[in-house]
């Protein structure tokens, strides 16, 4: 265990894709917790597309970070010292503990204690039992209101959220079509996960493929990518279709929302076809998280839900690892093993 | 009563604003109803912004009309001949009976019989008791889910739908700000209808005025105009705000949806702020129309709801009258008196 607290801090706002030069590596003393505080040794760091907008100068759903801040990140750690009986030494916690070896948090911090169940791999709390599973579950069923017999289209379908969303659609009885960026990913979606079809957006004409694969239109669109694809999809939605906006990875390397591509010209179709478009975040569903976790864990135990993680070793790799989400080379939920 | 059936037919697709040269005046024999059919003498014609997109080559929520068709229009008429006991001679009906003196409809047509209550002006079935009232009522309360204490912003606020929507917002207990196109309209909204404030979009900087008038943001946006204003408003919505998309009059003089201005760049705010944007049509609420009509008629009787109509005499004036909706010179719900 290091005697120092290694950290990645934000050195500058990235111009386009973030690179290691946008971060500063710092080695500070391990922080000393004060009264009522808890010291955590971080073990795993979750890397998600949304980390990139967290580097904007503009607020997102979280306040903008300042240059010099330890990079914000969702981490799982083990409590090392504690002056809070709710978090005894040795328990595991999850929260925005940052890209660093050690974090200190006080009363009222949004840190949750994980169940003391050694049979559950810790990393699952980033996935099936964490923000990824909750996002996919409520996005498909609550925001998307997908029902048996409907057609669900998922963009970013080979990603951590998208691959679960499509499988939840299949379990619900939907016809599911995924959009992904390589032939291998498309094969994985169809052959391994049971998607009805997949579209390789880099190699196939997406609009024509949607027309062929969804000849009667789309009931539910689970959108992870945003950008110009949204206009293509809006034009192919069925009457009273629902668009669940989860993310916009195609736009995250811009400097901020004002720099995004123009939006869909055909928003009038929302009126003509009575469509509903709604954005959502997993954190809003915290009060209902148990419902998702119970369903997901049952389906997983029944072998109906596949989920893969991609672990990269070493905190020092975090900046390079983050970029894998944007060049599409991650294979499953991306996690950095810190400790 | 004319012995002929005067009609306006679509001569060509308008290039920009529709003018009389886009229509053809025809005088045909009065049609003879067949078995099971009903002959109606049209009395009033409703002119609504949505009539203009009905002239597109592209389908909207209704199929595109063909060149040569009698112009589609919502009309109220009196039954002259009938082979359908549900529509006896002398009763009044409302439906898409067209820009003409006479129409024939058969079984299954979407024509409704109006109540035999001579105390209700016939034209009210185009307004408070018709599609206008139903649109405003369900747009504010069902799609917008406006609640007491919230801030409601209405675009096209001096229009038939917008002026009702804002008043319904006030009755609900909202702070209501309207956007309209002349100082006179803005004064009418505030001084006569009780809006809290109004913005003259032609003479004032809209974004800054919204910031001043809605310093904490907007909970519900009732959108009649579409176009670039939507981006301005999205950037000023509160967390979990609702955008009720009713129409897009700023775009209707284009050739079709593909020709619209680019959409809002900042749709990612739907995710960040968990906004819901939903389109709707009055016709979807036909099963719940009674709920709206009862509330609106009670509020009207109590003097809490003002509504004005602008009647233009003569079917021959219909094309010129339609354009008043687009140059903003109508003063109230626009109606052509045919008979």
Interface residues (C-beta under 8 A of the other chain):
Chain A: X59 X60 X61 X226 X230 X231 X235 X245 X246 X247 X248 X251 X257 X258 X259 X260 X261 X262 X263 X264 X265 X266 X267 X268 X269 X270 X271 X272 X273 X274 X275 X276 X277 X278 X279 X280 X281 X284
Chain B: X59 X60 X61 X226 X230 X231 X235 X245 X246 X247 X248 X251 X257 X258 X259 X260 X261 X262 X263 X264 X265 X266 X267 X268 X269 X270 X271 X272 X273 X274 X275 X276 X277 X278 X279 X280 X281 X284
